[in-house]
Amino acid sequence: MVAEILEAYGHIGRSRQYVGMIGAPAPIAPAAITEYLDRYPSVICREEFDAAIFALDDEFRRRWDEQQEKAQAESEGKGRPRKR
């Protein structure tokens, strides 16, 4: 069951939209899950399937935000003169 959900998330994630100047990942749309399940039916109930996909997506976007904040902090730190 875990492998099925992870594989589905990989497929569904390919349809992700990116928004803004920095290309932030937008949340996966429920329609993308519907399209996937129309093509690849699952024995997992829809509510559980959605919950798992959305949880994986939330984690992906949370980590993406953390990486962006870290990269921004590093780039801001490089521009500052060192104190002696």
N, C-alpha and C positions, 0 to 999 in steps of 0.2 A: 504494500500500500504506500509506503514512504517513497519507494522508487517511482511509482506511478505519479505521485504528486510532484516530486522533484523534476521528473521528465516533462510533465505538463507545464510546470512553471517555466522551464527553459523554453518551451515552444511559445507559451503565451507572452513571455517577456520580450520576445522578438517584435511584437506589435506595439511595444511601448512608445509613447509620445515623449518628446523632450521639449521643455519650455524655457523661455527666458534667455537672457544674454549668455549665461554660462551653460545652458543646455541641461538644466536640472531634470532628472527623470520624473515624469508625471506618474501618478498612481495608475495601476492597471485598471482598465475599465471593465465593468461586469460584462459588457458586450464581447470583449475579447475572450473571456472564459466561456461564454455561450457559444461563440464560433468554434472554439477548440472542442467543446463537448459535442457539438453537432457533428464534427468530423471524427472525433475519437471518443465514443461513448465510454462511460465509466460506471462501475458498480458502486462506487462511493457516492453516498447521498450528496445532493447538490449543496446543501447548507455546509456540510463538513468540507467539501471540496473547495467552496468559496472561501471559507474561513482559513483553510490551510494556505491557499494561494495568496490571499490578502495578508496573512501573517508573514509569509516569506517576502512579499513585496514591501511591507512596512520595514522589515529588517534590512532589506537591500537599500531602501531609500535613507534609512537612519545612518547606515554605514557610509553611504555616499556623502551625506551631509557632514559627517565627522571628518571624512577625508578632505572635503572642501575647506572646512574650518581650519584643519591642520595645515593645509597648503597655504591658505591665506595668512595664517599666523607666521609661517616660515618666511613667506615672501615679504611680509611687513618687517620682520626681524632683520632681514638682510639689508634693508634700506636705511636702518638706523646706524648712526655713528656709534662706535664703541666708547664706553666710559672708561676713564683711566683713574 
